[in-house]
Amino acid sequence: MSDDARLRIRGLTVPTGAESVRGILLILSAYLVITGADVAVKWALPEVGVAMSMIARGVVGALAVLAITRGRGIAPGNVRLLTVRGVLHCGVSATWYWAWLSGMALVDSYAIAAAAPLLMTLLAIPMLGERVGWRRWTSTAIGFAGVLFMLQPGGDLWRFETGFLLVAVVAMAVTRIWTRLLSATDGPASVAFWLMVAHIPMGILLLPAFPPPDAMPSVGVMAALVFFGVANAIAHLLFARAFALAPVSALAPYEYSPLLIGGILGFLIWVEIPAWTTVGGAVIVIIAGLYNLHRERVRRAAERRDG
């Protein structure tokens, strides 16, 4: 059975090269926005805690999606998958916030998250029926080699939180695959809205484990939380649209882009200086991602030649 037939069986559209390039541009925009949101919540976490950050993300993010979409398209299609994805994603969010609150540098957490692309590429085969060509396999493998270089045992990235983040990365890869599956039944507004809503009850459930500080947060922190929620809403609208347009294997390498963005912002705000192994590995994974963009452009040019 061809890849196109497998996609149609799952109710997914078969992407063209042009759609894949559009998906890549959208996901790069989403990662730029979501990195800004991560910076905001990392700055706010000492004053509000993990659980309250999740509640703020849910309330502000859901309202932002409603405002952006004017309430159109938020009706759920695949309720079960939206629910399971939302719960799993909340677990990922809580793990990341806890790691940042514990003192992990932004760029170090992104370096660990860079293991997600290989997992996404692998999981897309049984879950979506996607076929990955040898060039993408090669570039993804090279990128993962860069991740291993950063995560070498005994290196600066190995600390107590690292193991939990690696588990969260596996869960994150699954939620990315499910975003692609949901494109057959739910539009970007529905996918983003119900994800934001899921953070509210999950944040409330986590309050006993992560109680907020006694003092009221400052005005600056409150403003950061509002930005955090709005940015998450925008980013997940972009994510949902990108995964509806392009195959997971084409988008997976761009999980690496927060490494560069987060590294710059982490240095400017907290003077976080990554280890040389992190920098070296980041260079490898970025090159691998850029090569995949080149392959999508080649595919698009070939489609134009063939009419």
Order of alpha helices (4+ residues) and beta strands (2+ residues): alpha-alpha-alpha-alpha-alpha-alpha-alpha-alpha-alpha-alpha-alpha-alpha
